[in-house]
Amino acid sequence: MNQNDKTASINNHAFTLIELLVVIAIVAILAAIIFPVFAQAKKAAKSVACLSNTKEIGLATQIYLEDSDGFYPQSKTADANPQIDDYDGALENPDNGSIFAKILPYTGRGGSTSEDVMYAQGLYACPDDPAPFDASCPDIINIGGPHVISYLINAYFVWGLNESGVGVPASVIEYGERRSVTVNGVSPYCDDIYHPWFNTLNSNLGNSQGVDNEMDTLTGALANSRHNGGANYTFADGHAKRYLWIQTWSPPSNVDMHTPNPDVQKDWY
């Protein structure tokens, strides 16, 4: 084979500029298709991990109930009608400590008096929450308020509620996810409790004297669209599930999973 034949053979096996551009374009198209799929899969995994946290919180609470004669963890002075007596937030003090610290021993992650331990627990941090342990809450936004985590407890449960006062536990939300971002100029919600009676929609519970509208769709207490337009909730019977906000709270449609109703017959199945 002479020199010219060798050169021709090499040229025949080389990529042309057009071929290289075509390959690059194909790679770019594949990346554009695959990367969003990876991002969706990662977000779905975070949602599942968060749901697992809420499920563990629910199970820990159920074990607590067995040791407390059916009383839910209590942080406020006993009151049978907090939605009436705490109409303007007058019963918020004294506070007997975080509910989440009280159930921590039932998760095998700390003692009941070690509230500082809970702020470093992965259990209390939703992977999709950008600020699960926001130090600015007690130091800047809600000065003197509690340290926060990713989750909130329904205020109906903190004034000494017993299982008999719930009605249908599988239909009443006990824990939700905290709104930890600024929305429409409204600072993150900086508490570990949310109050369903602080709202302006429910004709029965509508409360113009409440400190805030904590059930507002956008600027309320709960992060209600964190996971694909919905959020994870833990119910009074211990189970956890993702719901759209409107499925849990829409007073014009008489949808309310946040208010216990002891007059409703319990389901025993």
Secondary structure, 3 states (H helix, E strand, C coil): CCHHHHHHHHHHHCCCHHHHHHHHHHHHHHHHHHHHHHHHHHHHHHHHHHHHHHHHHHHHHHHHHHHCCCECCCCCCCCCCHHHHCCCCCCCCCCCCCHHHHCHHHHCCCCCCCHHHHCCCHHHCCCCCCCCCCCHHHHHHCCCCCCCCCEEEEHHHCCCCEHHHCCCHHHCEEEEEECCCCECCECCCCCCEECCCCCCCCCCCCCCCCCCCCCCCCCCCECCCCECCEEEEEECCCCEEEEEHHHHEEHHHCEECCCCCCCCCCCCC
